[in-house]
Each structure stands twice: as structure tokens, then as C-alpha cells.
């Protein structure tokens, strides 16, 4: 089973978590700028927000 969060950009949960920790990212927009996640169709924005909530 894939843990891909952003299907459009092929970004995984681990990539998002690592980018958040490395860049001190706090918003979905910052994650999008750093990784591209959430910048395609936008269907993963809620999932990205959930990850942000979990790690903050």
C-alpha cells in the first residue's frame, strides 16, 4: 500500500513530514511551495493539513 498523499505530484507522507521538519513549515501553502504537494488538483489539502496538525 502506498503512503502517497499527493497523487498529482507523487509526494509521500514521509516527504511532507521531512519537509515540514527541515523547513519549519506550518501551513498547507508552505508545504505546497516546498514540495509541490497540494498544488495540482487540491484533493490532498485536507490530508496535508492533518499531517501538519499531527506534527505540530
Contact map, one row per residue, 1 for C-alpha under 8 A:
11100000000000000000000000000000000000000000000000000000
11110000000000000000000000000000000000000000000000000000
11111000000110000000000000000000000000000000000000000000
01111110011110000000000000000000000000000000000000000000
00111110011110000000000000000000000010000001001100000000
00011111111100000000000000000000000011000011000000000000
00011111111000000000000000000000000000000000000000000000
00000111110000000000000000000000000010011000000000000000
00000111111000000000000000000000000110010000000000000000
00011111111100000000000000000000000010000000000000000000
00011110111110110000000000000000001110000000000000000000
00111100011111110000000000000000000000000000000000000000
00111000001111111000000000000000000000000000000000100000
00000000000111111100000000000000000000000000000000000000
00000000001111111110000000000000001000000000000000000000
00000000001111111111000000000010001010000000000100100000
00000000000011111111100000000000000000000000000000110010
00000000000001111111110000000000000000000000000000000000
00000000000000111111111110000010011000000000000000000000
00000000000000011111111111000010000000000000000000010000
00000000000000001111111110000000000000000000000000000000
00000000000000000111111110000000000000000000000000000000
00000000000000000011111110000000000000000000000000000000
00000000000000000011111111000000000000000000000000000000
00000000000000000011111111100110000000000000000000000000
00000000000000000001000111110110000000000000000000010001
00000000000000000000000011111110000000000000000010010000
00000000000000000000000001111111000001000000100110010000
00000000000000000000000000111111100000000000000000000000
00000000000000000000000011111111110000000000000000000000
00000000000000010011000011111111111111000000000100000000
00000000000000000000000000011111111111100000000000000000
00000000000000000000000000001111111110000000000000000000
00000000000000000010000000000111111100000000000000000000
00000000001000110010000000000011111110000000000000000000
00000000101000000000000000000011111111110000000000000000
00001101111000010000000000000011101111110001000000000000
00000100000000000000000000010011000111111111100100000000
00000000000000000000000000000001000111111100000000000000
00000001100000000000000000000000000111111100000000000000
00000001000000000000000000000000000001111110000000000000
00000000000000000000000000000000000001111111100000000000
00000100000000000000000000000000000001001111110000000000
00001100000000000000000000000000000011000111111100000000
00000000000000000000000000010000000001000111111110000000
00000000000000000000000000000000000000000011111111000000
00001000000000000000000000000000000000000001111111100000
00001000000000010000000000010010000001000001111111110000
00000000000000000000000000110000000000000000111111111000
00000000000000000000000000000000000000000000011111111100
00000000000010011000000000000000000000000000001111111110
00000000000000001001000001110000000000000000000111111111
00000000000000000000000000000000000000000000000011111111
00000000000000000000000000000000000000000000000001111111
00000000000000001000000000000000000000000000000000111111
00000000000000000000000001000000000000000000000000011111
